[in-house]
Amino acid sequence: MAYPAAPTYPAPGGGSGGGGGGSVDPVEPPSPTSQNVAAGGSLAAVTFGSFSDAGGRIASYAATVTNSAGSTSFSGSGLGAYTASGASDGSAGTLSLTARDAAGDDLATAVHTFRRAAAPGETWVQTLDLDVTAMTSTSLSAGSTTVDGRVIQTDASETVGGGSGLTASATQDVLMEVSDAFTEQDRARMVILKITIPAGIGGSGTGHAVRGRLYAGGLQTLGITPSCQSRYYQNSSNMRFQAQYQARPSGSGSFTSSSSFDHTGDGSVTTWYTRIVMLRGTYYVSIHKTLVAATPASLDAVMDTSADTIVCGINSYQTIGDSSPFFPAQTYVGLYNQSASTLGVLEQVVCYVFQ
């Protein structure tokens, strides 16, 4: 919408102009100007530069605001200053100043563009970036051990830190608590787990599978808490990927396996980033070769229809207006190795919430 920003005012020294024939000197406006301010900021007052008017033709100026978003107005006179009012986050438009002759005809127009940024929307906010290899070198006995203030639970003797990641003996559970990364009950959660196979892949098929895990609870509650994991293994020249999940409560600890997706030609890749996004009773699971590729720019980037992202829905689940039991106080991540000849090591844990 365009509307006058201020009344028309005589130009300084302007008049009716002279008569006579001959050529008419053109009027040239000053160069365009602009301003962009951050969300919550204030638009600066605008003063226009002088118009080129060798013939003294300008008799008055008229200011007009055209809003492309919002309802900003400006008040002022002559070349300015013009002061903005009514701007809000997301406001944008132009303030135009038109020079007119004594007859009211337009001679030239100067343009000032303004924009106030929109308030940032919800996004993925990182709450933890843990370099497991940088933790204090510790030999872990079966059970619960606290290392650098973080609880680690293992079924067997393992090691962590001192330049190496958290080990997991074949067919033994290893979990690390990351509850501090998820303090709110009503936010979507995401974990990214970097798992490397230092000694290489010792065979193909599910018997050599590596799993990156998310548990809402520790080893004591394995099988009766919401849980989901990636499972990937060499399949010919490809890396075959599945998601595995269990309904709540099952009490058995057994998983349902999804259909598979093959990362073509990546069968020998030994470092993968497992990404698990938890939206109450639904998990979005995928594996990626780099942390950058694993980190989504938006929630929409997770909830896509790509074949490499597997969606798992937990059944027998209802809730109305409460803090869902799928968002418990405790959260653990970990890994599980199927074979002693293909042993993955957890090297990094990155957590996000959507807010």
TORRO-942249 format. One record per residue (C-alpha): x, y negated, z negated; residue in three letters. Coordinates in steps of 0.25 Angstrom, whole numbers, padded with zeros to 4 digits, always signed. Layout:
BEGIN
XYZALA/...
END
This chain:
BEGIN
+0000+0000+0000MET/+0005-0014+0003ALA/+0001-0026-0004TYR/+0006-0040-0006PRO/+0016-0041-0017ALA/+0016-0056-0019ALA/+0009-0068-0013PRO/+0016-0075-0001THR/+0025-0086-0005TYR/+0032-0097+0003PRO/+0046-0094+0007ALA/+0056-0104+0001PRO/+0057-0116+0010GLY/+0047-0110+0020GLY/+0037-0118+0028GLY/+0029-0118+0040SER/+0041-0118+0049GLY/+0045-0127+0061GLY/+0038-0127+0074GLY/+0044-0128+0088GLY/+0047-0117+0098GLY/+0059-0108+0100GLY/+0064-0095+0093SER/+0059-0091+0079VAL/+0070-0087+0069ASP/+0067-0073+0064PRO/+0065-0070+0049VAL/+0073-0058+0044GLU/+0070-0051+0031PRO/+0081-0046+0021PRO/+0086-0032+0022SER/+0077-0021+0015PRO/+0080-0018+0000THR/+0076-0007-0009SER/+0076-0001-0023GLN/+0074+0013-0029ASN/+0073+0014-0044VAL/+0072+0027-0052ALA/+0059+0032-0058ALA/+0055+0023-0070GLY/+0064+0012-0065GLY/+0059-0003-0061SER/+0059-0009-0047LEU/+0068-0021-0047ALA/+0063-0034-0042ALA/+0065-0037-0027VAL/+0070-0050-0021THR/+0071-0050-0006PHE/+0083-0056+0001GLY/+0081-0068+0010SER/+0074-0067+0024PHE/+0082-0073+0036SER/+0074-0085+0040ASP/+0082-0094+0049ALA/+0069-0101+0054GLY/+0063-0104+0040GLY/+0051-0096+0044ARG/+0048-0089+0031ILE/+0036-0096+0023ALA/+0033-0085+0013SER/+0035-0071+0009TYR/+0025-0060+0006ALA/+0029-0047-0002ALA/+0022-0034+0000THR/+0023-0020-0007VAL/+0021-0007+0000THR/+0020+0005-0010ASN/+0023+0019-0004SER/+0021+0024-0019ALA/+0016+0018-0031GLY/+0011+0004-0033SER/+0022-0006-0035THR/+0020-0021-0033SER/+0030-0033-0033PHE/+0028-0047-0037SER/+0036-0059-0033GLY/+0038-0070-0023SER/+0047-0075-0011GLY/+0059-0066-0010LEU/+0057-0061-0024GLY/+0060-0056-0034ALA/+0048-0046-0033TYR/+0045-0038-0045THR/+0039-0024-0045ALA/+0028-0019-0053SER/+0020-0006-0054GLY/+0031+0003-0049ALA/+0031+0017-0054SER/+0039+0030-0052ASP/+0038+0033-0037GLY/+0034+0019-0033SER/+0040+0015-0019ALA/+0037+0005-0008GLY/+0042-0008-0002THR/+0041-0023-0006LEU/+0041-0031+0007SER/+0043-0046+0008LEU/+0038-0053+0021THR/+0042-0066+0025ALA/+0031-0075+0032ARG/+0030-0088+0040ASP/+0021-0099+0037ALA/+0010-0093+0045ALA/+0010-0080+0036GLY/+0017-0072+0047ASP/+0027-0061+0043ASP/+0041-0064+0047LEU/+0049-0053+0040ALA/+0048-0043+0029THR/+0059-0038+0019ALA/+0057-0025+0012VAL/+0061-0019-0001HIS/+0059-0004-0004THR/+0057+0001-0018PHE/+0056+0014-0025ARG/+0055+0019-0039ARG/+0058+0034-0040ALA/+0048+0044-0044ALA/+0049+0051-0058ALA/+0057+0064-0057PRO/+0048+0076-0056GLY/+0050+0089-0064GLU/+0062+0097-0060THR/+0071+0108-0065TRP/+0079+0103-0077VAL/+0092+0111-0080GLN/+0092+0115-0095THR/+0104+0124-0095LEU/+0116+0127-0087ASP/+0124+0137-0094LEU/+0138+0142-0089ASP/+0138+0156-0095VAL/+0153+0157-0091THR/+0157+0145-0100ALA/+0151+0151-0113MET/+0160+0156-0124THR/+0166+0169-0120SER/+0159+0179-0129THR/+0158+0194-0130SER/+0143+0198-0132LEU/+0138+0210-0140SER/+0125+0216-0137ALA/+0114+0207-0144GLY/+0113+0192-0146SER/+0125+0183-0145THR/+0126+0168-0146THR/+0136+0161-0136VAL/+0138+0146-0136ASP/+0124+0145-0143GLY/+0117+0154-0132ARG/+0111+0167-0136VAL/+0115+0179-0127ILE/+0109+0193-0128GLN/+0115+0205-0123THR/+0112+0220-0123ASP/+0127+0224-0122ALA/+0141+0217-0124SER/+0143+0206-0114GLU/+0152+0194-0112THR/+0149+0179-0109VAL/+0157+0166-0107GLY/+0171+0163-0106GLY/+0171+0161-0091GLY/+0161+0173-0088SER/+0146+0174-0088GLY/+0137+0183-0097LEU/+0139+0197-0094THR/+0128+0208-0093ALA/+0132+0223-0094SER/+0124+0232-0084ALA/+0109+0234-0089THR/+0111+0225-0101GLN/+0103+0213-0104ASP/+0110+0200-0106VAL/+0102+0187-0109LEU/+0106+0173-0114MET/+0096+0163-0120GLU/+0093+0150-0113VAL/+0081+0146-0121SER/+0088+0132-0123ASP/+0085+0129-0108ALA/+0070+0131-0110PHE/+0065+0123-0121THR/+0051+0119-0115GLU/+0040+0129-0114GLN/+0033+0123-0102ASP/+0044+0122-0091ARG/+0048+0131-0080ALA/+0061+0137-0082ARG/+0072+0141-0073MET/+0085+0149-0076VAL/+0097+0151-0066ILE/+0107+0162-0069LEU/+0120+0163-0062LYS/+0125+0178-0062ILE/+0138+0182-0056THR/+0143+0196-0053ILE/+0158+0195-0056PRO/+0162+0209-0052ALA/+0153+0209-0040GLY/+0141+0217-0036ILE/+0144+0232-0038GLY/+0132+0238-0030GLY/+0119+0236-0023SER/+0104+0238-0027GLY/+0097+0236-0040THR/+0107+0244-0048GLY/+0116+0232-0047HIS/+0106+0221-0049ALA/+0109+0209-0057VAL/+0098+0201-0064ARG/+0097+0187-0069GLY/+0087+0186-0081ARG/+0077+0176-0088LEU/+0071+0181-0101TYR/+0062+0173-0110ALA/+0067+0181-0122GLY/+0080+0189-0126GLY/+0083+0204-0125LEU/+0074+0207-0137GLN/+0062+0203-0129THR/+0066+0209-0116LEU/+0054+0214-0109GLY/+0044+0206-0116ILE/+0048+0192-0112THR/+0046+0185-0098PRO/+0058+0189-0090SER/+0063+0188-0076CYS/+0076+0191-0068GLN/+0083+0191-0055SER/+0088+0204-0050ARG/+0098+0204-0038TYR/+0107+0215-0032TYR/+0114+0218-0019GLN/+0106+0224-0008ASN/+0114+0227+0004SER/+0120+0213+0008SER/+0109+0205+0000ASN/+0107+0201-0014MET/+0093+0207-0017ARG/+0085+0199-0028PHE/+0073+0202-0036GLN/+0066+0196-0048ALA/+0062+0204-0060GLN/+0052+0200-0070TYR/+0043+0206-0081GLN/+0029+0203-0086ALA/+0027+0198-0100ARG/+0025+0205-0109PRO/+0030+0219-0103SER/+0038+0224-0115GLY/+0046+0233-0105SER/+0057+0224-0100GLY/+0055+0229-0086SER/+0055+0220-0074PHE/+0046+0219-0062THR/+0055+0217-0049SER/+0051+0208-0038SER/+0053+0210-0023SER/+0067+0207-0018SER/+0074+0196-0010PHE/+0087+0198-0003ASP/+0098+0187-0003HIS/+0103+0191+0011THR/+0118+0193+0012GLY/+0121+0190-0003ASP/+0123+0204-0008GLY/+0137+0201-0013SER/+0134+0188-0020VAL/+0138+0189-0035THR/+0133+0176-0041THR/+0118+0173-0041TRP/+0109+0163-0048TYR/+0096+0169-0053THR/+0085+0158-0054ARG/+0073+0162-0063ILE/+0062+0151-0064VAL/+0051+0154-0075MET/+0038+0147-0073LEU/+0030+0153-0085ARG/+0026+0167-0080GLY/+0033+0166-0066THR/+0048+0168-0062TYR/+0054+0163-0050TYR/+0067+0171-0048VAL/+0078+0169-0037SER/+0093+0171-0036ILE/+0103+0161-0029HIS/+0118+0160-0026LYS/+0120+0147-0031THR/+0115+0138-0043LEU/+0111+0127-0034VAL/+0103+0137-0026ALA/+0096+0142-0038ALA/+0093+0128-0044THR/+0079+0124-0038PRO/+0076+0109-0036ALA/+0062+0110-0040SER/+0051+0119-0045LEU/+0046+0121-0031ASP/+0060+0126-0027ALA/+0058+0138-0036VAL/+0043+0140-0033MET/+0046+0143-0018ASP/+0042+0154-0009THR/+0056+0158-0006SER/+0059+0173-0005ALA/+0071+0172-0014ASP/+0063+0167-0026THR/+0055+0178-0033ILE/+0043+0174-0041VAL/+0039+0183-0053CYS/+0026+0181-0060GLY/+0024+0187-0075ILE/+0011+0194-0076ASN/+0001+0194-0087SER/+0003+0180-0091TYR/-0006+0169-0095GLN/-0005+0156-0103THR/-0014+0144-0105ILE/-0008+0131-0110GLY/+0003+0137-0119ASP/+0018+0138-0119SER/+0019+0151-0111SER/+0026+0163-0117PRO/+0034+0163-0104PHE/+0041+0151-0110PHE/+0047+0157-0122PRO/+0057+0150-0132ALA/+0068+0160-0128GLN/+0074+0161-0114THR/+0085+0170-0109TYR/+0093+0173-0096VAL/+0102+0184-0093GLY/+0107+0195-0083LEU/+0106+0210-0081TYR/+0115+0218-0073ASN/+0111+0232-0068GLN/+0124+0238-0065SER/+0138+0237-0071ALA/+0144+0235-0057SER/+0136+0223-0054THR/+0137+0214-0067LEU/+0131+0200-0066GLY/+0136+0189-0076VAL/+0128+0177-0080LEU/+0136+0165-0078GLU/+0126+0153-0078GLN/+0112+0150-0083VAL/+0105+0137-0079VAL/+0091+0134-0084CYS/+0081+0124-0080TYR/+0067+0119-0084VAL/+0057+0112-0074PHE/+0053+0099-0080GLN/
END
